[in-house]
């Protein structure tokens, strides 16, 4: 019984692949012209079609000067021009609070200063002091809060990036 079920599933999978291969080999996709006639569209797309007598390769016309392209029709976004100093919210972590301040000039982050870092014990202070410069460098390079956490400093990293995101939101970045 089990062998029969396995054989049936293999045959049905092969049949589905064969039908898909035949439909894909036609190079054409049937699209229903009207959404109000779903029964007709299901009938035209489900049944395999015989290839036309003279097989032709579908071609795609290259855009011409008169054809608008996506780049020509897309609206141009204005570059952010925020400038100033923005202080992020205090992020509470298991090992203490973290808060950062950013300096922005013409929409670019020019500096990140840690105002508070985790301080619950000597080990926490050591970890934060090691992680803060790494996070600062990565944020300045990425110009966002989308940077990886520092290995071994998960709580500091999460608090730092959370406070940073708050400051970025204030700056409109």
Protein Blocks (a to p, Z undefined) as FASTA:
>chain_A
ZZmmmmmmmmmmmmmmmmmmmmmmnopacddfbfklmmlmmmmmmpccdddfbacddddd
dddfklccfklmpccddddfbecdddddddddfkbccddddddeehiafbdcdfbdcfed
jklmmmmmmmmmmmmmmmmmnopabdcddehilmmmmmmmmmmmmmmmmnoZZ
